[in-house]
Amino acid sequence: MSITRQKFCYFVVLNKKFLTLLASDLLLQIEQVLSQIGIKLPL
């Protein structure tokens, strides 16, 4: 496994973690806004 490939894999993993964090944060914010308006999301 070459160094560039290792770096690439590491980058992809980091990206996935970051995107997951972003998505869950976004969902939380959307949920809060909706509940303020009076819409409940069935979870």
Residue pairs with C-beta under 8 A, 6 or more apart in sequence:
31 41
34 40
34 41
35 41
